[in-house]
């Protein structure tokens, strides 16, 4: 067994141990299993939020974008840098207070409680389930691909191992296991990524020399306009890249649930500081490594393997194992959050709300755990059948989530006139427009990113729908009073 594989086995065992440790604290209570009992502090909140939003994209998609388009990828990084603190500042404290007042324990249930209509949940649940499942699928593929690349295992075997570990601790410990493992995994991600970056810059002769060598290959790669300058003044695409990981992920159910799990509303302030520090150190690194890989790996056939292959070429074998643990940390920290949130929506927001009346807490937890297994099985099946590219899948899924839900979550705590009609219209418009924009080719024809088009459509639908129906669907005095206290 090689050194890298030994390190990974130890790391996987640690994650499983955390899941078993948290089992007794989250096995029967719905609030404990789904929100960790609302007792998480600022450091765990921030790093759990950041690691669950970063995903395997940062080790596969970001490196690939750097390798193929150079510094154009930094538009995504710029949006991502302030995404965490923006999310915590806009939603954190207010969403924690309002969700507690309403007694909501899932991100979709919260929307129904705030907008006071079962139709909000009927519309929101399938949109969230579909997009989150695509996102889960991308993480499974990333996990299998990364593990296979470093260990030499067959992709199918690597996929089963990676998913098996994720499912084990998510199944056992619920949100508490997800939060604590994500906290540890964020630290491992940061150490691993910085280690690769430092070794990469040393290998190319430093930042200046590295840039000169990249410029010799294609000077356009050192601009932020793409390898062929195809994005020069293409502000629709650029704005979409900036919005994807800043405004966009205020609509990701698996991320915003972090606000609901905070110990108290004031945790958001401290969490914002931790979030910003983590982002500054972590986010630019994979794009820069991918760009430098152009020099180090000129014959690389699969750009999504850029960071893995760079790590193997610039680091000693024992360090590759640690870095691979960081890669798996990025993947697992998102996959576990996605699995838990998707199973929660299916169990509580679909079965518990519409099919099994008066569901007990034990039943809820049991169904949620069963859904974790079913979702994992479905994801493995699709990943083995025909694995798509991770970057494209992540961008597509997160675009739908951001377009559909960001205005609904933001207006829920900031606009007292936002009502059920506006919320439903917003979710439908954001979903339809973002998907249609991408699939019909309008993104290329109009030079406007699907995220930008989707957010504009959902925001307009929220405002117009709410204002036109204030008399027929007024916001209740209870909600208005609760919002006034935020």
DAZI-V482960 format. One record per residue. RES is the residue in three letters. PHI is phi in radians with two decimals (999 if undefined). D_LAST is the distance of its C-alpha to the last C-alpha in whole Angstrom. Layout:
# DAZI-V482960
res=RES phi=PHI d_last=D_LAST
res=RES phi=PHI d_last=D_LAST
This chain:
# DAZI-V482960
res=UNK phi=999 d_last=56
res=UNK phi=-1.32 d_last=55
res=UNK phi=-1.07 d_last=52
res=UNK phi=-1.02 d_last=49
res=UNK phi=-1.20 d_last=50
res=UNK phi=-1.08 d_last=50
res=UNK phi=-1.04 d_last=47
res=UNK phi=-1.15 d_last=45
res=UNK phi=-1.07 d_last=46
res=UNK phi=-1.09 d_last=45
res=UNK phi=-1.11 d_last=41
res=UNK phi=-1.06 d_last=41
res=UNK phi=-1.11 d_last=42
res=UNK phi=-1.11 d_last=40
res=UNK phi=-1.12 d_last=37
res=UNK phi=-1.14 d_last=38
res=UNK phi=-1.11 d_last=39
res=UNK phi=-1.11 d_last=35
res=UNK phi=-1.05 d_last=34
res=UNK phi=-1.20 d_last=37
res=UNK phi=-1.11 d_last=35
res=UNK phi=-1.45 d_last=32
res=UNK phi=-0.98 d_last=34
res=UNK phi=-1.21 d_last=34
res=UNK phi=-1.69 d_last=30
res=UNK phi=-2.53 d_last=29
res=UNK phi=-1.55 d_last=32
res=UNK phi=-2.09 d_last=31
res=UNK phi=-1.45 d_last=27
res=UNK phi=-1.07 d_last=25
res=UNK phi=-1.15 d_last=22
res=UNK phi=-1.17 d_last=24
res=UNK phi=-1.19 d_last=26
res=UNK phi=-1.64 d_last=23
res=UNK phi=-2.30 d_last=21
res=UNK phi=1.09 d_last=23
res=UNK phi=1.25 d_last=21
res=UNK phi=0.88 d_last=18
res=UNK phi=-2.37 d_last=20
res=UNK phi=-1.63 d_last=20
res=UNK phi=-1.50 d_last=20
res=UNK phi=-1.15 d_last=19
res=UNK phi=-1.16 d_last=23
res=UNK phi=-1.15 d_last=23
res=UNK phi=-1.03 d_last=20
res=UNK phi=-1.15 d_last=21
res=UNK phi=-1.28 d_last=25
res=UNK phi=-1.17 d_last=24
res=UNK phi=-1.07 d_last=22
res=UNK phi=-1.22 d_last=24
res=UNK phi=-1.18 d_last=28
res=UNK phi=-1.32 d_last=26
res=UNK phi=-1.68 d_last=26
res=UNK phi=-1.33 d_last=29
res=UNK phi=1.17 d_last=32
res=UNK phi=-1.11 d_last=35
res=UNK phi=-0.95 d_last=35
res=UNK phi=-1.18 d_last=35
res=UNK phi=-1.68 d_last=38
res=UNK phi=-1.97 d_last=40
res=UNK phi=-1.16 d_last=38
res=UNK phi=-1.16 d_last=37
res=UNK phi=-1.10 d_last=41
res=UNK phi=-1.11 d_last=42
res=UNK phi=-1.15 d_last=41
res=UNK phi=-1.09 d_last=42
res=UNK phi=-1.19 d_last=45
res=UNK phi=-1.62 d_last=46
res=UNK phi=-2.16 d_last=44
res=UNK phi=1.10 d_last=44
res=UNK phi=-1.32 d_last=41
res=UNK phi=-1.02 d_last=40
res=UNK phi=-1.03 d_last=37
res=UNK phi=-1.17 d_last=36
res=UNK phi=-1.09 d_last=34
res=UNK phi=-1.13 d_last=32
res=UNK phi=-1.12 d_last=32
res=UNK phi=-1.08 d_last=30
res=UNK phi=-1.13 d_last=27
res=UNK phi=-1.26 d_last=27
res=UNK phi=-0.96 d_last=27
res=UNK phi=-1.72 d_last=23
res=UNK phi=-1.06 d_last=22
res=UNK phi=-1.14 d_last=20
res=UNK phi=-1.20 d_last=19
res=UNK phi=-1.15 d_last=17
res=UNK phi=-1.04 d_last=16
res=UNK phi=-1.18 d_last=14
res=UNK phi=-1.26 d_last=13
res=UNK phi=-1.36 d_last=12
res=UNK phi=-1.86 d_last=11
res=UNK phi=-0.75 d_last=11
res=UNK phi=-1.10 d_last=8
res=UNK phi=-1.19 d_last=6
res=UNK phi=-1.18 d_last=9
res=UNK phi=-1.09 d_last=10
res=UNK phi=-1.17 d_last=7
res=UNK phi=-1.22 d_last=7
res=UNK phi=-1.14 d_last=11
res=UNK phi=-1.22 d_last=11
res=UNK phi=-1.04 d_last=10
res=UNK phi=-1.46 d_last=13
res=UNK phi=1.32 d_last=15
res=UNK phi=-1.41 d_last=16
res=UNK phi=-2.14 d_last=18
res=UNK phi=-2.34 d_last=19
res=UNK phi=-1.17 d_last=18
res=UNK phi=-1.44 d_last=20
res=UNK phi=-1.03 d_last=19
res=UNK phi=-1.01 d_last=15
res=UNK phi=-1.12 d_last=16
res=UNK phi=-1.11 d_last=18
res=UNK phi=-1.11 d_last=16
res=UNK phi=-1.24 d_last=13
res=UNK phi=-1.62 d_last=16
res=UNK phi=0.95 d_last=18
res=UNK phi=-2.70 d_last=21
res=UNK phi=-1.11 d_last=24
res=UNK phi=-1.16 d_last=25
res=UNK phi=-1.08 d_last=22
res=UNK phi=-1.24 d_last=23
res=UNK phi=-1.07 d_last=27
res=UNK phi=-1.38 d_last=27
res=UNK phi=-1.21 d_last=24
res=UNK phi=-1.04 d_last=26
res=UNK phi=-1.16 d_last=30
res=UNK phi=-1.09 d_last=28
res=UNK phi=-1.12 d_last=26
res=UNK phi=-1.06 d_last=29
res=UNK phi=-1.10 d_last=32
res=UNK phi=-1.20 d_last=30
res=UNK phi=-1.15 d_last=29
res=UNK phi=-1.14 d_last=33
res=UNK phi=-1.07 d_last=34
res=UNK phi=-1.18 d_last=32
res=UNK phi=-1.02 d_last=34
res=UNK phi=-1.01 d_last=37
res=UNK phi=-1.09 d_last=37
res=UNK phi=-1.25 d_last=36
res=UNK phi=-1.07 d_last=39
res=UNK phi=-1.09 d_last=41
res=UNK phi=-1.08 d_last=40
res=UNK phi=-1.11 d_last=40
res=UNK phi=-1.13 d_last=44
res=UNK phi=-1.13 d_last=45
res=UNK phi=-1.13 d_last=44
res=UNK phi=-1.12 d_last=45
res=UNK phi=-1.15 d_last=49
res=UNK phi=-1.10 d_last=49
res=UNK phi=-1.49 d_last=49
res=UNK phi=-1.63 d_last=51
res=UNK phi=1.47 d_last=53
res=UNK phi=-1.22 d_last=52
res=UNK phi=-1.10 d_last=53
res=UNK phi=-0.96 d_last=49
res=UNK phi=-1.14 d_last=49
res=UNK phi=-1.15 d_last=50
res=UNK phi=-1.07 d_last=47
res=UNK phi=-1.05 d_last=45
res=UNK phi=-1.12 d_last=45
res=UNK phi=-1.16 d_last=45
res=UNK phi=-1.07 d_last=42
res=UNK phi=-1.17 d_last=40
res=UNK phi=-1.04 d_last=41
res=UNK phi=-1.16 d_last=40
res=UNK phi=-1.05 d_last=36
res=UNK phi=-1.11 d_last=37
res=UNK phi=-1.04 d_last=38
res=UNK phi=-1.35 d_last=35
res=UNK phi=-1.20 d_last=32
res=UNK phi=-1.05 d_last=34
res=UNK phi=-1.31 d_last=35
res=UNK phi=-1.86 d_last=31
res=UNK phi=1.11 d_last=29
res=UNK phi=-1.12 d_last=25
res=UNK phi=-1.10 d_last=26
res=UNK phi=-1.12 d_last=30
res=UNK phi=-1.07 d_last=28
res=UNK phi=-1.14 d_last=26
res=UNK phi=-1.21 d_last=28
res=UNK phi=-1.17 d_last=31
res=UNK phi=-1.12 d_last=29
res=UNK phi=-1.07 d_last=28
res=UNK phi=-1.13 d_last=32
res=UNK phi=-1.17 d_last=33
res=UNK phi=-1.12 d_last=30
res=UNK phi=-1.16 d_last=33
res=UNK phi=-1.11 d_last=36
res=UNK phi=-1.01 d_last=35
res=UNK phi=-1.13 d_last=34
res=UNK phi=-1.07 d_last=38
res=UNK phi=-1.09 d_last=39
res=UNK phi=-1.15 d_last=38
res=UNK phi=-1.15 d_last=39
res=UNK phi=-1.09 d_last=42
res=UNK phi=-1.09 d_last=44
res=UNK phi=-1.06 d_last=42
res=UNK phi=-1.09 d_last=44
res=UNK phi=-1.13 d_last=47
res=UNK phi=-1.14 d_last=47
res=UNK phi=-1.12 d_last=47
res=UNK phi=-1.15 d_last=50
res=UNK phi=-1.20 d_last=52
res=UNK phi=-1.63 d_last=52
res=UNK phi=1.61 d_last=53
res=UNK phi=1.81 d_last=50
res=UNK phi=-1.08 d_last=47
res=UNK phi=-1.12 d_last=50
res=UNK phi=-1.12 d_last=52
res=UNK phi=-1.04 d_last=50
res=UNK phi=-1.11 d_last=49
res=UNK phi=-1.09 d_last=53
res=UNK phi=-1.23 d_last=54
res=UNK phi=-1.14 d_last=51
res=UNK phi=-1.07 d_last=52
res=UNK phi=-1.18 d_last=56
res=UNK phi=-1.30 d_last=55
res=UNK phi=-2.87 d_last=53
res=UNK phi=-1.06 d_last=51
res=UNK phi=-1.12 d_last=49
res=UNK phi=-1.17 d_last=47
res=UNK phi=-1.54 d_last=46
res=UNK phi=-1.66 d_last=44
res=UNK phi=-1.79 d_last=41
res=UNK phi=-1.98 d_last=42
res=UNK phi=1.69 d_last=44
res=UNK phi=-1.09 d_last=47
res=UNK phi=-1.97 d_last=49
res=UNK phi=1.02 d_last=47
res=UNK phi=-1.26 d_last=46
res=UNK phi=-1.80 d_last=42
res=UNK phi=-1.09 d_last=43
res=UNK phi=1.06 d_last=41
res=UNK phi=-1.52 d_last=40
res=UNK phi=-1.22 d_last=36
res=UNK phi=-1.15 d_last=35
res=UNK phi=-1.21 d_last=36
res=UNK phi=-1.13 d_last=34
res=UNK phi=-1.11 d_last=31
res=UNK phi=-1.08 d_last=31
res=UNK phi=-1.11 d_last=31
res=UNK phi=-1.19 d_last=29
res=UNK phi=-1.34 d_last=26
res=UNK phi=-0.94 d_last=27
res=UNK phi=-1.85 d_last=26
res=UNK phi=-2.05 d_last=23
res=UNK phi=-1.22 d_last=21
res=UNK phi=-0.97 d_last=23
res=UNK phi=-1.46 d_last=22
res=UNK phi=-1.30 d_last=18
res=UNK phi=-1.90 d_last=20
res=UNK phi=-1.53 d_last=22
res=UNK phi=-0.99 d_last=21
res=UNK phi=-1.28 d_last=23
res=UNK phi=-1.68 d_last=21
res=UNK phi=-1.19 d_last=17
res=UNK phi=-1.12 d_last=18
res=UNK phi=-1.02 d_last=18
res=UNK phi=-1.12 d_last=14
res=UNK phi=-1.21 d_last=14
res=UNK phi=-1.61 d_last=17
res=UNK phi=-1.14 d_last=15
res=UNK phi=-1.07 d_last=16
res=UNK phi=-2.72 d_last=13
res=UNK phi=-0.99 d_last=10
res=UNK phi=-1.17 d_last=12
res=UNK phi=-1.03 d_last=15
res=UNK phi=-1.01 d_last=14
res=UNK phi=-1.15 d_last=15
res=UNK phi=-1.16 d_last=18
res=UNK phi=-1.10 d_last=18
res=UNK phi=-1.08 d_last=18
res=UNK phi=-1.16 d_last=21
res=UNK phi=-1.05 d_last=23
res=UNK phi=-1.08 d_last=23
res=UNK phi=-1.14 d_last=24
res=UNK phi=-1.08 d_last=27
res=UNK phi=-1.07 d_last=28
res=UNK phi=-1.11 d_last=28
res=UNK phi=-1.05 d_last=30
res=UNK phi=-1.35 d_last=33
res=UNK phi=-1.64 d_last=33
res=UNK phi=-1.13 d_last=32
res=UNK phi=-1.18 d_last=35
res=UNK phi=-1.01 d_last=37
res=UNK phi=-1.12 d_last=38
res=UNK phi=-1.16 d_last=39
res=UNK phi=-1.21 d_last=41
res=UNK phi=-1.07 d_last=43
res=UNK phi=-1.04 d_last=43
res=UNK phi=-1.17 d_last=45
res=UNK phi=-1.21 d_last=47
res=UNK phi=-1.12 d_last=48
res=UNK phi=-1.02 d_last=50
res=UNK phi=-1.44 d_last=53
res=UNK phi=-1.34 d_last=53
res=UNK phi=-2.29 d_last=53
res=UNK phi=-1.09 d_last=55
res=UNK phi=-1.76 d_last=56
res=UNK phi=-1.11 d_last=53
res=UNK phi=-1.54 d_last=53
res=UNK phi=-2.01 d_last=49
res=UNK phi=-1.01 d_last=47
res=UNK phi=-1.20 d_last=44
res=UNK phi=-1.64 d_last=46
res=UNK phi=-0.97 d_last=46
res=UNK phi=-1.19 d_last=44
res=UNK phi=-1.03 d_last=46
res=UNK phi=-1.21 d_last=49
res=UNK phi=-1.10 d_last=48
res=UNK phi=-1.00 d_last=47
res=UNK phi=-1.18 d_last=51
res=UNK phi=-1.54 d_last=53
res=UNK phi=-1.97 d_last=51
res=UNK phi=-2.05 d_last=50
res=UNK phi=-1.19 d_last=52
res=UNK phi=-1.03 d_last=52
res=UNK phi=-1.11 d_last=50
res=UNK phi=-1.23 d_last=48
res=UNK phi=-1.06 d_last=48
res=UNK phi=-1.09 d_last=47
res=UNK phi=-1.16 d_last=44
res=UNK phi=-1.13 d_last=43
res=UNK phi=-1.12 d_last=43
res=UNK phi=-1.10 d_last=41
res=UNK phi=-1.15 d_last=38
res=UNK phi=-1.08 d_last=39
res=UNK phi=-1.13 d_last=38
res=UNK phi=-1.08 d_last=35
res=UNK phi=-1.08 d_last=34
res=UNK phi=-1.24 d_last=35
res=UNK phi=-1.16 d_last=34
res=UNK phi=-1.17 d_last=31
res=UNK phi=-1.52 d_last=30
res=UNK phi=-1.08 d_last=32
res=UNK phi=-1.16 d_last=31
res=UNK phi=-1.12 d_last=27
res=UNK phi=-1.15 d_last=28
res=UNK phi=-1.06 d_last=31
res=UNK phi=-1.12 d_last=28
res=UNK phi=-1.21 d_last=25
res=UNK phi=-1.15 d_last=28
res=UNK phi=-1.17 d_last=30
res=UNK phi=-1.13 d_last=26
res=UNK phi=-1.08 d_last=26
res=UNK phi=-1.12 d_last=30
res=UNK phi=-1.31 d_last=30
res=UNK phi=-1.51 d_last=26
res=UNK phi=-1.54 d_last=25
res=UNK phi=-1.97 d_last=29
res=UNK phi=-1.12 d_last=31
res=UNK phi=-1.18 d_last=29
res=UNK phi=-1.56 d_last=27
res=UNK phi=-2.10 d_last=31
res=UNK phi=-2.10 d_last=34
res=UNK phi=-2.05 d_last=33
res=UNK phi=-1.26 d_last=32
res=UNK phi=0.97 d_last=31
res=UNK phi=-1.13 d_last=31
res=UNK phi=-1.33 d_last=31
res=UNK phi=-1.11 d_last=29
res=UNK phi=-1.09 d_last=32
res=UNK phi=-1.10 d_last=33
res=UNK phi=-1.05 d_last=30
res=UNK phi=-1.13 d_last=31
res=UNK phi=-1.12 d_last=34
res=UNK phi=-1.16 d_last=34
res=UNK phi=-1.06 d_last=31
res=UNK phi=-1.14 d_last=34
res=UNK phi=-1.10 d_last=36
res=UNK phi=-1.14 d_last=34
res=UNK phi=-1.00 d_last=34
res=UNK phi=-1.16 d_last=38
res=UNK phi=-1.15 d_last=39
res=UNK phi=-1.13 d_last=36
res=UNK phi=-1.10 d_last=38
res=UNK phi=-1.09 d_last=42
res=UNK phi=-1.11 d_last=41
res=UNK phi=-1.12 d_last=40
res=UNK phi=-1.09 d_last=43
res=UNK phi=-1.02 d_last=45
res=UNK phi=-1.18 d_last=44
res=UNK phi=-1.12 d_last=44
res=UNK phi=-1.30 d_last=47
res=UNK phi=-1.26 d_last=48
res=UNK phi=-2.74 d_last=47
res=UNK phi=-1.21 d_last=45
res=UNK phi=-1.42 d_last=43
res=UNK phi=-1.21 d_last=42
res=UNK phi=-1.15 d_last=39
res=UNK phi=-1.02 d_last=38
res=UNK phi=-1.11 d_last=38
res=UNK phi=-1.19 d_last=37
res=UNK phi=-1.10 d_last=33
res=UNK phi=-1.09 d_last=33
res=UNK phi=-1.12 d_last=34
res=UNK phi=-1.13 d_last=31
res=UNK phi=-1.26 d_last=28
res=UNK phi=-1.12 d_last=29
res=UNK phi=-1.09 d_last=29
res=UNK phi=-1.09 d_last=25
res=UNK phi=-1.12 d_last=24
res=UNK phi=-1.14 d_last=25
res=UNK phi=-1.31 d_last=24
res=UNK phi=-1.99 d_last=21
res=UNK phi=-0.99 d_last=19
res=UNK phi=-1.08 d_last=18
res=UNK phi=-1.14 d_last=17
res=UNK phi=-1.24 d_last=14
res=UNK phi=-1.18 d_last=13
res=UNK phi=-1.17 d_last=13
res=UNK phi=-1.03 d_last=11
res=UNK phi=-1.93 d_last=8
res=UNK phi=-2.04 d_last=9
res=UNK phi=-2.24 d_last=11
res=UNK phi=-1.19 d_last=11
res=UNK phi=-1.50 d_last=15
res=UNK phi=-1.15 d_last=15
res=UNK phi=-2.10 d_last=17
res=UNK phi=-1.12 d_last=20
res=UNK phi=-1.11 d_last=23
res=UNK phi=-1.08 d_last=21
res=UNK phi=-1.13 d_last=20
res=UNK phi=-1.14 d_last=23
res=UNK phi=-1.06 d_last=25
res=UNK phi=-1.12 d_last=23
res=UNK phi=-1.14 d_last=24
res=UNK phi=-1.18 d_last=28
res=UNK phi=-1.10 d_last=28
res=UNK phi=-1.08 d_last=27
res=UNK phi=-1.18 d_last=29
res=UNK phi=-1.08 d_last=32
res=UNK phi=-1.17 d_last=32
res=UNK phi=-1.13 d_last=32
res=UNK phi=-1.21 d_last=34
res=UNK phi=-1.10 d_last=37
res=UNK phi=-1.06 d_last=36
res=UNK phi=-1.29 d_last=37
res=UNK phi=-1.31 d_last=40
res=UNK phi=-1.53 d_last=42
res=UNK phi=1.53 d_last=42
res=UNK phi=-1.11 d_last=40
res=UNK phi=-1.04 d_last=39
res=UNK phi=-1.32 d_last=42
res=UNK phi=-1.19 d_last=43
res=UNK phi=-1.77 d_last=40
res=UNK phi=0.93 d_last=39
res=UNK phi=-2.19 d_last=36
res=UNK phi=-1.14 d_last=34
res=UNK phi=-1.00 d_last=33
res=UNK phi=-1.13 d_last=29
res=UNK phi=-1.12 d_last=29
res=UNK phi=-1.10 d_last=31
res=UNK phi=-1.13 d_last=28
res=UNK phi=-1.14 d_last=25
res=UNK phi=-1.08 d_last=26
res=UNK phi=-1.13 d_last=27
res=UNK phi=-1.23 d_last=24
res=UNK phi=-1.18 d_last=22
res=UNK phi=-1.08 d_last=25
res=UNK phi=-1.11 d_last=25
res=UNK phi=-1.09 d_last=21
res=UNK phi=-1.17 d_last=21
res=UNK phi=-1.15 d_last=24
res=UNK phi=-1.06 d_last=24
res=UNK phi=-1.22 d_last=21
res=UNK phi=-1.18 d_last=22
res=UNK phi=-1.31 d_last=25
res=UNK phi=-2.15 d_last=24
res=UNK phi=-1.11 d_last=22
res=UNK phi=-1.39 d_last=24
res=UNK phi=-1.38 d_last=26
res=UNK phi=-2.35 d_last=22
res=UNK phi=-1.20 d_last=20
res=UNK phi=-1.35 d_last=16
res=UNK phi=-1.14 d_last=16
res=UNK phi=-1.10 d_last=14
res=UNK phi=-1.09 d_last=13
res=UNK phi=-1.19 d_last=11
res=UNK phi=-1.06 d_last=10
res=UNK phi=-1.15 d_last=9
res=UNK phi=-1.11 d_last=7
res=UNK phi=-1.21 d_last=5
res=UNK phi=-1.12 d_last=6
res=UNK phi=-1.54 d_last=4
res=UNK phi=-1.33 d_last=0
